[in-house]
Amino acid sequence: MSRVITPTTPEQLEAYYDLRWRVLRQPFQRPRGSEQDEYDQVGYHRMVVNAAGAVIAIGRLHFNTPEEAQIRFMASAPEHRGEGHGVSIVHALETLARAEGAKHIVINCRDNTLGFYLKCGYDIMEEADTVQNPQAEHHLRKVLTPHNRIIYRPDWCLELQQTWHTEIPISKSMGITIEQYTGREFETSASLARNINVHGTMFAGSIYSLATLTCWGLLHLQLRERQLQGDVVLADGQIQYHKPVSQEPRAISRLSSMNGDLSTLTLGKNARVLLKSQVLDHDTPVAEFTGQFVVLAKNRKSEGR
């Protein structure tokens, strides 16, 4: 299990700067020491470490003005690229920037990372001429708003939220909102006050609905990620209740729990997928849901209903 930490010990800082040099400076024949600058003393550093404590991704935030923060020195170990650690670093740094009062964040990036930052909600302010200079950097900017607190695909999540409230009225009645999407985890919340029973805890049916919709939402977004089309329906669902929900409820579904083959949709065939979610009482897992979903291929909507 990986986690985001702040490097503080001499050993952690050494590993942090070593990864920065190996990924961002060594390939360009830059010497040791070139991976650091004057902002390191006043910047905010974050890194992802695995269960063994090894550094697998890093990033830094510093302030250019009280309102403008800048993310720099983003890097992932080559053997861990594509695992979502870059999103974890951006999320941690953006959360910090918001807490420190930043109004917007800027990033300079090359062509090879441009697509990643666009997916994280950044806009191109100055496009670099990478034809004349392949190492030129694009200048990106993200204005921090309540909507784009969602780190990955914020526009997609806003569309999904609106779809839920329009086409699944119970989601609006329950106060279900999308809290976060990282590409690998999807988190929702609900209003306890709108789902409370005579015991002062959340209705079991509401817990089930929140858990189901969280899995459904992750599957919906993954279809978009893979440029696949189909209607998601629940075929079967089972839930285990461990404790009552007495605080604001949250639910999380992780891509690592998904089991199934979505590629059958490209052949015009329905896809069957298993997904799991956890419902939390604030931060404590109290219920576990397992759902069997069917994605109806566009030319077979009438089958399997």
C-alpha positions as CSV (number, residue, x, y, z in Angstrom):
1,M,0.0,0.0,0.0
2,S,1.4,3.4,-1.0
3,R,0.9,6.6,0.8
4,V,1.8,10.3,0.5
5,I,4.2,11.7,3.1
6,T,6.3,14.8,3.8
7,P,10.0,14.0,3.6
8,T,11.5,15.1,6.9
9,T,14.4,12.9,7.9
10,P,17.9,13.1,6.2
11,E,17.3,9.7,4.7
12,Q,13.9,10.6,3.2
13,L,15.2,13.9,1.8
14,E,18.2,12.2,0.2
15,A,15.9,9.7,-1.5
16,Y,13.6,12.5,-2.5
17,Y,16.3,14.5,-4.2
18,D,17.9,11.4,-5.7
19,L,14.7,10.5,-7.5
20,R,14.3,14.1,-8.7
21,W,17.8,14.0,-10.2
22,R,17.5,10.6,-11.7
23,V,14.2,11.4,-13.5
24,L,14.5,15.1,-14.3
25,R,18.2,15.8,-14.6
26,Q,20.3,12.8,-15.3
27,P,18.7,12.0,-18.7
28,F,19.8,15.5,-19.8
29,Q,23.4,15.1,-18.5
30,R,22.9,17.6,-15.8
31,P,25.2,17.3,-12.7
32,R,24.2,16.5,-9.2
33,G,23.0,19.6,-7.4
34,S,21.1,20.9,-10.5
35,E,18.0,19.2,-9.2
36,Q,17.7,21.7,-6.4
37,D,16.9,25.5,-6.4
38,E,16.4,28.4,-4.0
39,Y,12.7,27.6,-3.5
40,D,13.4,24.2,-1.9
41,Q,14.0,25.9,1.4
42,V,10.6,27.6,1.4
43,G,8.6,25.1,-0.6
44,Y,6.3,22.2,0.4
45,H,7.6,18.8,-0.5
46,R,5.5,15.6,-0.8
47,M,6.4,12.1,-1.9
48,V,4.7,8.7,-2.4
49,V,6.3,5.8,-0.6
50,N,5.4,2.1,-0.8
51,A,5.0,-0.3,2.0
52,A,8.8,-0.8,2.2
53,G,9.3,3.0,2.5
54,A,10.9,3.3,-1.0
55,V,10.2,6.6,-2.8
56,I,8.2,6.1,-6.0
57,A,6.9,9.6,-6.8
58,I,7.6,13.2,-5.7
59,G,6.5,16.8,-6.2
60,R,6.9,20.3,-4.8
61,L,4.7,23.3,-4.2
62,H,5.9,26.9,-3.7
63,F,4.3,30.3,-3.8
64,N,5.2,33.0,-6.3
65,T,2.7,35.4,-4.7
66,P,0.2,35.0,-1.9
67,E,-2.4,34.0,-4.5
68,E,-0.3,32.1,-7.0
69,A,1.2,28.7,-6.2
70,Q,3.4,26.7,-8.5
71,I,3.9,22.9,-8.8
72,R,7.4,21.9,-9.9
73,F,9.7,18.9,-10.0
74,M,6.9,16.3,-10.5
75,A,8.5,12.9,-11.1
76,S,7.6,9.2,-10.8
77,A,10.1,6.3,-10.7
78,P,10.0,4.7,-14.3
79,E,9.1,1.3,-13.0
80,H,6.0,2.8,-11.2
81,R,4.6,5.0,-13.9
82,G,1.0,4.5,-14.9
83,E,0.0,3.5,-11.3
84,G,-1.7,6.8,-10.4
85,H,1.0,8.2,-8.1
86,G,1.3,11.4,-10.0
87,V,-2.4,12.1,-9.3
88,S,-1.8,11.4,-5.6
89,I,1.0,14.0,-5.6
90,V,-1.0,16.6,-7.4
91,H,-4.0,16.0,-5.1
92,A,-1.8,16.5,-2.0
93,L,-0.2,19.7,-3.4
94,E,-3.5,21.2,-4.5
95,T,-5.1,20.5,-1.2
96,L,-2.2,22.2,0.5
97,A,-2.4,25.2,-1.9
98,R,-6.1,25.6,-1.1
99,A,-5.5,25.4,2.6
100,E,-2.7,28.1,2.3
101,G,-5.1,30.5,0.5
102,A,-3.9,30.1,-3.2
103,K,-6.4,31.3,-5.8
104,H,-4.7,29.5,-8.7
105,I,-1.8,27.2,-9.5
106,V,0.6,27.3,-12.4
107,I,2.6,24.5,-13.9
108,N,5.2,24.4,-16.7
109,C,5.3,21.1,-18.6
110,R,6.7,19.5,-21.7
111,D,4.7,17.6,-24.3
112,N,5.1,14.2,-22.7
113,T,3.2,15.3,-19.5
114,L,0.7,17.8,-21.1
115,G,-2.1,15.3,-21.4
116,F,-1.8,14.3,-17.8
117,Y,-2.2,17.9,-16.5
118,L,-5.1,18.6,-18.9
119,K,-6.9,15.6,-17.4
120,C,-6.3,17.1,-14.0
121,G,-8.2,20.3,-15.0
122,Y,-5.3,22.6,-16.0
123,D,-5.7,24.9,-19.0
124,I,-3.0,26.0,-21.5
125,M,-2.2,29.6,-21.0
126,E,0.9,29.8,-23.3
127,E,1.5,27.0,-25.8
128,A,5.2,26.3,-26.4
129,D,6.7,25.8,-29.8
130,T,7.9,22.3,-29.4
131,V,8.5,21.9,-33.1
132,Q,11.4,24.3,-33.0
133,N,12.4,23.3,-29.5
134,P,11.3,19.9,-28.3
135,Q,12.3,20.7,-24.7
136,A,10.1,23.9,-24.6
137,E,7.5,24.0,-21.8
138,H,3.8,24.9,-22.0
139,H,2.5,27.2,-19.3
140,L,-0.6,25.9,-17.6
141,R,-3.0,27.4,-15.1
142,K,-5.8,26.2,-12.9
143,V,-8.1,28.5,-11.0
144,L,-9.1,26.9,-7.7
145,T,-12.9,26.6,-7.4
146,P,-15.2,24.4,-5.3
147,H,-16.0,22.5,-8.5
148,N,-12.5,21.5,-9.4
149,R,-11.5,20.3,-6.0
150,I,-12.0,16.9,-7.8
151,I,-8.5,16.2,-8.9
152,Y,-9.0,14.1,-12.0
153,R,-11.6,14.7,-14.8
154,P,-13.5,17.4,-12.8
155,D,-15.7,18.2,-15.8
156,W,-16.7,14.5,-16.2
157,C,-17.5,14.3,-12.5
158,L,-19.7,17.5,-12.8
159,E,-21.6,16.0,-15.7
160,L,-22.1,12.7,-13.8
161,Q,-23.3,14.6,-10.7
162,Q,-25.9,16.4,-12.8
163,T,-26.9,13.1,-14.5
164,W,-27.5,11.5,-11.1
165,H,-29.7,14.3,-9.8
166,T,-31.7,14.5,-13.0
167,E,-32.1,10.8,-13.9
168,I,-31.8,9.2,-10.5
169,P,-33.8,11.5,-8.2
170,I,-33.1,9.5,-5.1
171,S,-29.5,10.6,-5.3
172,K,-30.5,14.2,-4.9
173,S,-33.0,13.4,-2.1
174,M,-30.2,11.6,-0.3
175,G,-27.8,14.5,-0.7
176,I,-25.3,12.3,-2.6
177,T,-22.4,14.2,-4.0
178,I,-19.1,13.2,-5.7
179,E,-16.2,14.0,-3.4
180,Q,-13.2,12.8,-5.3
181,Y,-12.0,10.9,-8.4
182,T,-8.4,10.0,-9.0
183,G,-8.7,7.7,-11.9
184,R,-8.3,4.8,-9.6
185,E,-10.5,5.7,-6.7
186,F,-14.0,7.2,-6.7
187,E,-15.5,8.7,-3.5
188,T,-18.9,9.9,-2.7
189,S,-20.7,11.3,0.3
190,A,-24.3,11.6,1.5
191,S,-26.2,13.7,4.0
192,L,-26.9,11.9,7.3
193,A,-29.7,14.2,8.1
194,R,-31.6,13.2,5.0
195,N,-31.1,9.5,5.6
196,I,-31.6,9.1,9.3
197,N,-33.8,6.5,11.1
198,V,-35.5,6.5,14.5
199,H,-32.2,5.3,16.1
200,G,-30.3,8.4,14.9
201,T,-28.3,6.3,12.4
202,M,-28.4,5.9,8.6
203,F,-31.1,3.8,7.0
204,A,-29.8,0.4,5.8
205,G,-31.4,1.0,2.4
206,S,-29.6,4.4,2.1
207,I,-26.3,2.7,2.9
208,Y,-27.0,0.2,0.1
209,S,-28.0,2.9,-2.4
210,L,-24.9,5.0,-1.6
211,A,-22.6,1.9,-2.0
212,T,-24.3,0.9,-5.3
213,L,-24.1,4.3,-6.8
214,T,-20.5,4.7,-5.9
215,C,-19.6,1.5,-7.8
216,W,-21.8,2.6,-10.7
217,G,-20.1,5.9,-10.9
218,L,-16.6,4.4,-11.0
219,L,-17.7,2.1,-13.8
220,H,-19.3,4.9,-15.7
221,L,-16.1,7.0,-15.6
222,Q,-13.9,4.0,-16.5
223,L,-16.0,3.5,-19.6
224,R,-15.3,7.1,-20.6
225,E,-11.6,6.6,-19.8
226,R,-11.5,3.7,-22.2
227,Q,-13.7,5.4,-24.8
228,L,-16.3,2.6,-24.5
229,Q,-20.1,3.0,-24.6
230,G,-22.8,1.1,-22.8
231,D,-25.6,1.4,-20.3
232,V,-24.6,0.3,-16.7
233,V,-27.2,-1.8,-14.8
234,L,-26.9,-3.6,-11.5
235,A,-27.5,-7.4,-11.9
236,D,-27.0,-8.4,-8.3
237,G,-25.7,-6.8,-5.1
238,Q,-24.7,-8.0,-1.7
239,I,-23.8,-5.9,1.3
240,Q,-22.4,-6.7,4.8
241,Y,-23.3,-4.3,7.6
242,H,-20.8,-4.2,10.4
243,K,-21.7,-1.1,12.4
244,P,-24.3,1.6,12.1
245,V,-23.5,4.9,10.4
246,S,-23.8,7.8,13.0
247,Q,-21.6,10.4,11.3
248,E,-21.5,11.9,7.8
249,P,-21.4,8.9,5.5
250,R,-18.8,8.4,2.7
251,A,-18.3,5.6,0.2
252,I,-15.2,4.6,-1.8
253,S,-14.8,2.2,-4.7
254,R,-11.4,1.3,-6.0
255,L,-10.4,0.2,-9.5
256,S,-8.3,-2.5,-8.0
257,S,-11.5,-4.3,-6.9
258,M,-12.9,-4.4,-10.5
259,N,-13.0,-7.8,-12.1
260,G,-14.3,-8.3,-15.6
261,D,-13.6,-7.7,-19.3
262,L,-15.0,-4.4,-20.8
263,S,-13.4,-5.1,-24.2
264,T,-16.3,-7.2,-25.2
265,L,-18.2,-4.0,-25.7
266,T,-16.1,-3.3,-28.8
267,L,-17.6,-6.5,-30.3
268,G,-21.1,-5.4,-29.6
269,K,-21.4,-7.8,-26.7
270,N,-22.5,-7.0,-23.2
271,A,-19.8,-6.9,-20.5
272,R,-20.1,-8.3,-16.9
273,V,-18.1,-6.6,-14.2
274,L,-17.7,-7.1,-10.4
275,L,-17.0,-4.1,-8.3
276,K,-16.7,-3.5,-4.6
277,S,-17.2,-0.4,-2.4
278,Q,-16.9,0.5,1.3
279,V,-19.2,2.7,3.2
280,L,-17.5,4.7,6.0
281,D,-18.8,6.3,9.1
282,H,-16.6,9.4,8.8
283,D,-13.3,7.5,8.5
284,T,-14.2,4.0,9.8
285,P,-15.3,1.3,7.3
286,V,-18.7,0.0,8.5
287,A,-20.2,-1.7,5.4
288,E,-18.9,-3.6,2.4
289,F,-20.8,-3.9,-0.9
290,T,-20.1,-6.3,-3.8
291,G,-22.0,-5.7,-7.0
292,Q,-22.4,-7.6,-10.3
293,F,-22.9,-5.1,-13.0
294,V,-23.8,-5.6,-16.7
295,V,-22.8,-3.0,-19.3
296,L,-25.3,-3.2,-22.1
297,A,-23.6,-2.8,-25.5
298,K,-25.3,-0.1,-27.5
299,N,-26.7,-2.4,-30.1
300,R,-28.0,-4.9,-27.5
301,K,-29.8,-2.6,-25.1
302,S,-33.0,-4.7,-25.2
303,E,-31.2,-7.9,-24.1
304,G,-30.6,-9.0,-20.5
305,R,-33.1,-6.6,-18.9
